[in-house]
């Protein structure tokens, strides 16, 4: 079995390393070749184009930043579609709009291949342990064929419905994640401003009913924000919140929390934090509070 991985960003590179640890032959393509070449130490091979990567693979795993980059990777004489062959299964793991899946699906199927939307939930650390969650939209038979690939990176694989529903469910999950990140950031800053030590506040939060897995595994990032690695940048959070807003408008869902999250994340990006981890939202709120307090007229 050979898997072609398109994209060598944080998650794509982690997927390559995990597949190689499981002994799966892997070829990788990335627009910036140096990122792909950095993975040769894992035993992965590097392709010069997306077409070359997928031509001799049974499965294609795509992990890219946004809809525009995904479209670019699929199209053109050196794109994914140009190299597909009958029976190949494309696993689209990028966080993109369901409409983009609908746009790409006929291009893939015209080559006799199958397209599954398979976005993932979880950190790079979870990926390194093969503990991601995958939400799958598309044909059940193609999914069963792709199980060995997905089982290498995930412990939970949910088939949520027809094509596009996996992409939809990822936006649903990320809407909850953004709300949780916003609430946790606000609450920590509230505790600090009211005189509670940040670590003491986190001790309490992590020991109560609000302690979702996110609260536990992001503790170091919230307690030491300047040293936090970027697992999910605020710029990408903003991109996902835009997709969530568009989906909500299309289906008529009221999303007051997501609208607030979107507004505050945009403000944090304008403040220069776009390339920081999403936990840096607390840094932004902390600075806003300090600035507002400094600007407030002194009380007699």
C-alpha positions as CSV (number, residue, x, y, z in Angstrom):
1,X,0.0,0.0,0.0
2,X,1.3,3.4,-1.0
3,X,-0.2,6.7,0.4
4,X,0.4,10.0,-1.3
5,X,0.3,12.9,1.2
6,X,-0.4,16.3,-0.3
7,X,0.7,19.0,2.1
8,X,3.6,19.1,4.6
9,X,2.3,21.6,7.1
10,X,2.1,20.8,10.8
11,X,-0.7,18.3,10.4
12,X,0.4,16.9,7.0
13,X,3.9,16.4,8.2
14,X,2.6,14.6,11.3
15,X,0.5,12.4,9.1
16,X,3.6,11.4,7.0
17,X,5.6,10.6,10.1
18,X,2.8,8.5,11.6
19,X,2.2,6.6,8.4
20,X,5.9,5.8,8.2
21,X,6.0,4.7,11.8
22,X,3.3,2.2,10.9
23,X,5.4,0.9,8.0
24,X,3.2,2.4,5.2
25,X,5.0,3.4,2.0
26,X,4.5,7.2,1.8
27,X,5.2,9.8,-0.9
28,X,4.8,13.5,-0.1
29,X,4.3,16.6,-2.1
30,X,4.4,20.2,-0.9
31,X,4.6,23.4,-2.8
32,X,7.6,24.4,-0.7
33,X,9.8,21.5,-1.5
34,X,12.0,22.0,1.6
35,X,9.2,21.1,3.9
36,X,8.7,17.8,2.1
37,X,12.4,17.0,2.0
38,X,12.5,17.5,5.8
39,X,10.4,14.3,6.0
40,X,12.8,12.1,4.1
41,X,14.4,11.1,7.4
42,X,11.2,9.3,8.2
43,X,11.6,7.2,5.1
44,X,9.1,9.2,3.0
45,X,9.8,9.8,-0.7
46,X,9.4,13.3,-2.2
47,X,7.5,14.0,-5.4
48,X,8.0,17.0,-7.6
49,X,4.3,17.5,-8.3
50,X,1.0,16.5,-6.9
51,X,0.4,14.5,-10.1
52,X,3.6,12.5,-9.6
53,X,2.7,11.8,-6.0
54,X,-0.7,10.3,-6.7
55,X,0.1,8.4,-9.9
56,X,1.3,5.2,-8.3
57,X,-0.6,5.4,-5.0
58,X,-3.7,3.6,-3.8
59,X,-4.7,6.4,-1.4
60,X,-4.3,10.1,-1.4
61,X,-4.4,12.1,1.9
62,X,-4.7,15.8,1.4
63,X,-4.1,18.3,4.3
64,X,-3.9,21.9,3.2
65,X,-4.6,25.3,4.7
66,X,-7.8,26.5,2.9
67,X,-10.2,26.1,0.0
68,X,-8.2,28.2,-2.4
69,X,-5.0,26.1,-1.9
70,X,-7.0,22.9,-2.1
71,X,-8.6,23.8,-5.4
72,X,-5.1,24.7,-6.7
73,X,-3.7,21.4,-5.6
74,X,-6.4,19.4,-7.4
75,X,-6.5,21.3,-10.7
76,X,-4.0,21.9,-13.5
77,X,-1.8,19.5,-15.5
78,X,0.4,18.8,-12.4
79,X,-2.5,18.6,-10.0
80,X,-4.0,15.7,-8.0
81,X,-6.8,15.0,-10.5
82,X,-4.4,14.7,-13.4
83,X,-2.6,11.8,-11.7
84,X,-5.6,9.9,-10.4
85,X,-6.4,6.4,-11.7
86,X,-9.5,4.1,-11.3
87,X,-9.9,2.7,-7.8
88,X,-7.9,5.3,-6.0
89,X,-9.4,6.8,-2.9
90,X,-8.8,10.5,-2.1
91,X,-9.1,11.4,1.6
92,X,-9.6,15.2,1.9
93,X,-8.6,16.0,5.4
94,X,-8.4,19.8,5.0
95,X,-10.9,22.0,6.8
96,X,-12.9,23.4,3.9
97,X,-16.4,24.3,2.9
98,X,-18.8,21.5,2.0
99,X,-19.4,23.3,-1.3
100,X,-15.8,22.8,-2.2
101,X,-16.2,19.1,-1.6
102,X,-19.2,19.1,-4.0
103,X,-17.1,21.0,-6.5
104,X,-14.1,18.6,-6.4
105,X,-16.1,15.3,-6.2
106,X,-17.1,15.1,-9.9
107,X,-13.5,15.8,-11.0
108,X,-12.3,12.9,-8.9
109,X,-15.1,10.5,-9.9
110,X,-14.5,11.3,-13.6
111,X,-11.1,9.6,-13.2
112,X,-12.7,6.5,-11.7
113,X,-11.5,7.4,-8.2
114,X,-13.5,8.1,-5.0
115,X,-13.4,11.3,-2.9
116,X,-14.1,11.1,0.8
117,X,-14.2,14.2,3.0
118,X,-12.2,13.1,6.1
119,X,-11.3,16.2,8.2
120,X,-9.7,15.4,11.5
121,X,-10.0,16.7,15.0
122,X,-7.1,16.7,17.5
123,X,-3.7,18.1,18.1
124,X,-0.4,17.2,16.5
125,X,0.5,15.5,19.8
126,X,-2.6,13.3,19.5
127,X,-1.7,12.6,15.8
128,X,1.7,11.4,17.0
129,X,0.0,8.8,19.1
130,X,-2.5,7.9,16.4
131,X,-5.4,9.3,18.4
132,X,-7.1,11.7,16.1
133,X,-10.9,11.7,15.5
134,X,-11.9,11.6,11.8
135,X,-15.3,12.7,10.5
136,X,-16.1,11.0,7.1
137,X,-18.5,12.0,4.5
138,X,-19.0,9.8,1.4
139,X,-19.3,6.3,0.1
140,X,-19.2,3.6,2.8
141,X,-17.4,1.1,0.5
142,X,-14.6,3.5,-0.2
143,X,-14.4,4.2,3.5
144,X,-13.9,0.5,4.3
145,X,-11.1,0.3,1.7
146,X,-9.4,3.4,3.3
147,X,-9.7,2.1,6.9
148,X,-6.0,1.0,7.1
149,X,-4.9,4.5,6.4
150,X,-7.3,6.2,8.8
151,X,-6.7,3.7,11.5
152,X,-3.0,4.6,11.3
153,X,-3.8,8.2,12.4
154,X,-7.0,7.9,14.4
155,X,-8.7,5.9,17.1
156,X,-12.2,7.3,16.3
157,X,-13.6,7.3,12.7
158,X,-17.2,8.4,12.4
159,X,-19.1,7.9,9.1
160,X,-21.5,10.8,9.4
161,X,-23.3,10.6,6.1
162,X,-23.0,11.3,2.4
163,X,-20.4,13.5,0.7
164,X,-19.9,16.8,2.3
165,X,-21.2,15.8,5.8
166,X,-17.7,15.2,7.1
167,X,-16.7,18.7,6.1
168,X,-19.8,20.1,7.7
169,X,-19.2,18.2,10.9
170,X,-15.7,19.6,11.2
171,X,-17.1,23.1,11.1
172,X,-19.6,22.1,13.8
173,X,-16.8,20.8,16.0
174,X,-14.6,23.9,15.4
175,X,-17.5,26.2,16.3
176,X,-17.6,24.5,19.7
177,X,-13.8,24.6,20.0
178,X,-13.8,28.4,19.3
179,X,-16.5,29.0,21.8
180,X,-14.6,26.9,24.4
181,X,-11.4,28.7,23.7
182,X,-13.1,32.1,24.1
183,X,-14.8,31.1,27.3
184,X,-11.6,29.7,28.8
185,X,-9.6,32.8,27.8
186,X,-12.2,35.1,29.3
187,X,-12.5,33.2,32.5
188,X,-8.8,33.0,33.1
189,X,-8.4,36.7,32.6
190,X,-11.3,37.4,34.9
191,X,-9.8,35.3,37.6
192,X,-6.4,37.0,37.2
193,X,-7.8,40.5,37.3
194,X,-9.8,39.6,40.4
195,X,-6.6,38.5,42.2
196,X,-6.5,34.7,41.6
197,X,-3.2,33.2,40.5
198,X,-3.4,31.9,36.9
199,X,-2.2,28.4,37.9
200,X,-4.5,28.2,40.8
201,X,-7.4,29.2,38.6
202,X,-6.5,26.5,36.1
203,X,-6.3,23.9,38.9
204,X,-9.9,24.7,39.7
205,X,-11.1,24.8,36.1
206,X,-9.4,21.5,35.3
207,X,-11.0,19.8,38.3
208,X,-14.6,20.9,37.6
209,X,-17.4,19.9,35.1
210,X,-16.0,22.4,32.5
211,X,-12.8,20.4,32.1
212,X,-13.1,19.1,28.6
213,X,-10.1,17.4,27.1
214,X,-9.2,20.7,25.5
215,X,-8.9,22.3,28.9
216,X,-6.4,19.6,30.0
217,X,-4.1,19.5,27.0
218,X,-4.0,23.2,26.5
219,X,-2.9,23.9,30.0
220,X,0.7,24.6,29.3
221,X,-0.2,27.0,26.5
222,X,-2.5,29.0,28.6
223,X,-0.2,29.1,31.6
224,X,3.0,30.0,29.6
225,X,1.6,31.7,26.4
226,X,5.0,33.0,25.3
227,X,6.4,29.5,25.1
228,X,3.4,27.9,23.5
229,X,3.9,26.1,20.2
230,X,1.4,26.9,17.5
231,X,-1.0,24.1,17.2
232,X,-3.8,26.0,15.6
233,X,-3.1,29.6,14.6
234,X,-5.6,32.4,15.2
235,X,-5.5,33.1,11.4
236,X,-6.7,29.6,10.7
237,X,-9.3,29.9,13.5
238,X,-10.6,33.1,11.7
239,X,-10.7,31.2,8.4
240,X,-12.8,28.4,10.0
241,X,-15.1,30.9,11.7
242,X,-15.7,32.5,8.3
243,X,-16.6,29.1,6.9
244,X,-18.9,28.5,9.9
245,X,-20.7,31.8,9.3
246,X,-21.2,31.0,5.7
247,X,-22.6,27.6,6.5
248,X,-24.9,29.1,9.1
249,X,-26.2,31.7,6.7
250,X,-26.9,29.0,4.1
251,X,-28.8,26.7,6.4
252,X,-30.5,29.4,8.5
253,X,-28.8,28.6,11.8
254,X,-28.5,31.3,14.5
255,X,-24.9,31.3,15.8
256,X,-24.6,34.1,18.4
257,X,-21.6,32.6,20.1
258,X,-19.8,32.0,16.9
259,X,-20.4,35.6,15.8
260,X,-18.8,36.8,19.0
261,X,-15.9,34.4,18.6
262,X,-15.4,35.6,15.1
263,X,-15.4,39.3,16.2
264,X,-12.9,38.8,19.0
265,X,-10.5,36.6,17.0
266,X,-10.5,39.2,14.2
267,X,-9.6,41.9,16.8
268,X,-6.7,39.7,18.1
269,X,-5.4,39.3,14.6
270,X,-5.5,43.1,14.0
271,X,-3.5,43.4,17.2
272,X,-0.7,41.3,15.6
273,X,-1.5,37.9,17.1
274,X,-2.6,36.1,13.9
275,X,0.4,33.7,13.8
276,X,0.0,32.8,17.5
277,X,-1.7,29.7,18.8
278,X,-5.4,30.1,19.5
279,X,-4.7,30.1,23.3
280,X,-3.1,33.5,22.7
281,X,-6.6,34.9,22.7
282,X,-6.2,35.1,26.5
283,X,-3.0,37.2,25.9
284,X,-5.1,39.6,23.8
285,X,-7.9,39.9,26.3
286,X,-5.4,40.4,29.1
287,X,-3.7,43.3,27.2
288,X,-7.1,44.9,26.4
289,X,-8.1,44.8,30.0
290,X,-4.8,46.4,31.1
291,X,-5.0,49.1,28.4
292,X,-8.6,49.9,29.4
293,X,-7.7,50.0,33.1
294,X,-4.8,52.4,32.3
295,X,-7.0,54.6,30.3
296,X,-9.8,54.8,32.8
297,X,-10.0,58.0,34.9
298,X,-8.7,57.5,38.4
299,X,-11.4,57.3,41.1
300,X,-11.3,59.7,44.1
